[in-house]
Every structure is written in structure tokens, then in C-alpha cells.
Amino acid sequence: MIEIIRVAKHILPFLAVTLLKMWQDLWYSCTVKRGQKENLAELMMANHTLEKGLTMPNRKLGFGYPKVRGIIDRCRKYIKDYSPNHIEIQCSIDILQQYYNLHVDNLFELPDDIIKGIQEVQKSKLYDTKLCYETTKSDYFTPTDNFKEFALSRHSVRWYSDEIVPNEDIINAIQLAQTAPSACNRQEIKVYVVSTDGKKKALLELHKGHTGFGDQADKILLITADMGFWQCNNRTSAFLDAGIFTMNLLYALHYYGICACTLNAHLSIKKQKKLKKIVGYSESEIPTVFISIGKAPEKFMVTGSQRVEHETIYKIV
Ligand SMILES: Cc1cc2nc3c(=O)[nH]c(=O)nc-3n(C[C@H](O)[C@H](O)[C@H](O)COP(=O)(O)O)c2cc1C
């Protein structure tokens, strides 16, 4: 009985806050009018999926026609409705050109409508953007003491060699990532290193974002947040702590010469249950994100992942 009262005391404020937040989110997503900002952001996401396709290790020519057509159509519309002078549109133009060049260089004939569409949007090219490119293991991991250079040299890598990533290096990276701050120094973030073939396969079956490269990863890391450290009303900070820790871990992995790619952990409750069984985390933990890791091959491709102009993301008030 005492236990029920204790739980009810937590559940009631939790339900009140959650329902209110849900209502706000629902209201916002149903009433928002899609404008230039949202349309351009969506174009950037579409660009990214095509760019990812260009950097896949076992890329087949003639891939992604629906995606390419979608980008061409959006480009045509936004160039007409807004102006070509947006980094998202310039980025699409460059990625489409890279897609076209790849096929021409390999004597692969693209459908006519795609060729015409790409040639048409090329006329609106105003400036260069950051494109995906081939790199080598030694170039990618060029040692530096300069943080700016180091931060600029990290990318999500979706191309791995057969080499094993030593557990010792992963543990060192996790220890370095512990320099991440957390709310009130709670340190509620945990890392699970999924290393056996059976568990890796079972985990990847629950996920969609790794197609074309996840099965080559030597190991998959799972970052969880232990909700036992939080009260109902401030629990969302756990995700913030997980995000900060994850970024620190990405840098630490890069520092130890390990290629990594963050993977979303948007899993249904059913899939979360399966994941819990595979990994064995505790009842109070929730999965926040995965990271696929592997050693670099001698040569590989990385995405440019063009960022929007920095002036658009800050305001001095
Ligand atoms: C929370 C989160 C989830 C992500 N999920 C995926 C994913 O499921 N699949 C994937 O290939 N990349 C995923 N990424 C990687 C992003 O695409 C990548 O970080 C972004 O394009 C910027 O590129 P960069 O990491 O090379 O700077 C994810 C990144 C974050 C932060």
C-alpha cells in the first residue's frame, strides 16, 4: 500500500506534465504552416539521404531514382517560389551533379527525365558547397593538437574495414567521454558495447538507419540514460545529458582512430523490449542512440554534410 502511494505521488505529476506536453506538441505539429524554413530543411534532409547513398561501400549504380526525382522536383519549385540563393538549394544542385558525374564516369545511362532535370537545375548554380569526398585512413586521422582542426576532421563514417576495434581503445574512448558535463553531475549515461556477431545481427534487425553499412561495423554501441536518476518533472534533461555525452564520445572515438556513425534509436515499445533482452540493460534505463563503429579501410568516402550558414542559427540579444 505504501509503495502504491509512493508510486502514485510520482505518477500523477508525471501524467499531468506529459499530457500537457503532448497536447502542446500535437497542437504545434497540426497547426504549423509549412513555410520556406521547413521546406528548405526538408530539402537538406533529402540531400543527405542521397549523399549517404553516394558514400556507401557497396554502392550500386542506378540507385535512388525516386529520391533523385524528389530532389529535382523540390529544387524546381523552391527556385521558382523563393530563389536559388539558399545553401540548401545549392547543396542539392551539387549533390545532383555529383550523382550525375558518377554515372557518366561509369558509362551508366540514367533515365532521360533525370538527366534533363539535373541539367535544368544546374543552371541555377551560384556557388560551391561541401560535397562528399574520398579520403584515406592516414588523411582522415591526421593527428593534430588544434581543436578546430580536430573538430572539422570528424565525420560520420559509414565504411569500415574487417579489422577489429580493440576493446581497450573503446574503453579509453568511453573514459575520455566521461569528461562530458551532466546535470548536477548525475552521470546517468551508460554505454553498452555490442560485440558478438549474434547480438549485433539481432540488434540491427530492429533498426532501419544502417542500411548498406551497419552489417560491416565491428561493434555497435548503445547509449542509454538511467531514468532512475530523475524526477518526473525534469526527466527530459536525461536526453540532453545523453546528447552531450554522445558528442563527447564521438570526438573520443575519433581521437582513438575509430570510425563511427550515430544511429537513431527510434524504436517501438516492442522493439525496445527485444533490445533490452539482447543487451541486458536495467529496467530503469532507456535507449537514446546507437553508434556503429569500425576501423577505417585504406580508402573510403565520407559525406560533406553541408551546414547551413552560421548567421542563420544565432541571434545576439
Ligand atoms: C541523433 C542522431 C541520429 C542519427 N541517425 C542516423 C541514422 O539512423 N543513420 C545514419 O546513417 N546516420 C544517422 N545520423 C548521422 C547524421 O546523419 C550525421 O551526424 C549528420 O548528417 C551530420 O554529419 P556528420 O556526423 O558527418 O557531421 C544520426 C545523427 C544523430 C545526431
Ligand as a Chemical Component Dictionary entry (heavy atoms), coordinates in Angstrom:
data_LIG
# 
_chem_comp.id                   LIG 
_chem_comp.type                 NON-POLYMER 
_chem_comp.pdbx_formal_charge   0 
_chem_comp.three_letter_code    LIG 
# 
loop_
_chem_comp_atom.comp_id 
_chem_comp_atom.atom_id 
_chem_comp_atom.alt_atom_id 
_chem_comp_atom.type_symbol 
_chem_comp_atom.charge 
_chem_comp_atom.model_Cartn_x 
_chem_comp_atom.model_Cartn_y 
_chem_comp_atom.model_Cartn_z 
_chem_comp_atom.pdbx_ordinal 
LIG C1  C1  C 0 20.562 11.548 -33.087 1  
LIG C2  C2  C 0 21.170 11.170 -34.421 2  
LIG C3  C3  C 0 20.654 10.114 -35.151 3  
LIG C4  C4  C 0 21.233 9.727  -36.361 4  
LIG N1  N1  N 0 20.738 8.648  -37.021 5  
LIG C5  C5  C 0 21.343 8.232  -38.148 6  
LIG C6  C6  C 0 20.896 7.039  -38.773 7  
LIG O1  O1  O 0 19.954 6.370  -38.329 8  
LIG N2  N2  N 0 21.567 6.626  -39.884 9  
LIG C7  C7  C 0 22.640 7.320  -40.394 10 
LIG O2  O2  O 0 23.209 6.878  -41.404 11 
LIG N3  N3  N 0 23.084 8.460  -39.806 12 
LIG C8  C8  C 0 22.471 8.920  -38.696 13 
LIG N4  N4  N 0 22.948 10.034 -38.054 14 
LIG C9  C9  C 0 24.136 10.724 -38.566 15 
LIG C10 C10 C 0 23.778 12.062 -39.223 16 
LIG O3  O3  O 0 23.252 11.832 -40.485 17 
LIG C11 C11 C 0 25.037 12.930 -39.284 18 
LIG O4  O4  O 0 25.527 13.145 -37.986 19 
LIG C12 C12 C 0 24.780 14.286 -39.935 20 
LIG O5  O5  O 0 24.423 14.126 -41.274 21 
LIG C13 C13 C 0 25.986 15.200 -39.866 22 
LIG O6  O6  O 0 27.102 14.591 -40.436 23 
LIG P1  P1  P 0 28.483 14.389 -39.659 24 
LIG O7  O7  O 0 28.204 13.493 -38.475 25 
LIG O8  O8  O 0 29.384 13.734 -40.646 26 
LIG O9  O9  O 0 28.962 15.729 -39.212 27 
LIG C14 C14 C 0 22.360 10.443 -36.861 28 
LIG C15 C15 C 0 22.872 11.525 -36.116 29 
LIG C16 C16 C 0 22.298 11.880 -34.920 30 
LIG C17 C17 C 0 22.900 13.033 -34.129 31 
# 
loop_
_chem_comp_bond.comp_id 
_chem_comp_bond.atom_id_1 
_chem_comp_bond.atom_id_2 
_chem_comp_bond.value_order 
_chem_comp_bond.pdbx_ordinal 
LIG C1  C2  SING 1  
LIG C2  C3  SING 2  
LIG C2  C16 DOUB 3  
LIG C3  C4  DOUB 4  
LIG C4  N1  SING 5  
LIG C4  C14 SING 6  
LIG N1  C5  DOUB 7  
LIG C5  C6  SING 8  
LIG C5  C8  SING 9  
LIG C6  O1  DOUB 10 
LIG C6  N2  SING 11 
LIG N2  C7  SING 12 
LIG C7  O2  DOUB 13 
LIG C7  N3  SING 14 
LIG N3  C8  DOUB 15 
LIG C8  N4  SING 16 
LIG N4  C9  SING 17 
LIG N4  C14 SING 18 
LIG C9  C10 SING 19 
LIG C10 O3  SING 20 
LIG C10 C11 SING 21 
LIG C11 O4  SING 22 
LIG C11 C12 SING 23 
LIG C12 O5  SING 24 
LIG C12 C13 SING 25 
LIG C13 O6  SING 26 
LIG O6  P1  SING 27 
LIG P1  O7  DOUB 28 
LIG P1  O8  SING 29 
LIG P1  O9  SING 30 
LIG C14 C15 DOUB 31 
LIG C15 C16 SING 32 
LIG C16 C17 SING 33 
# 
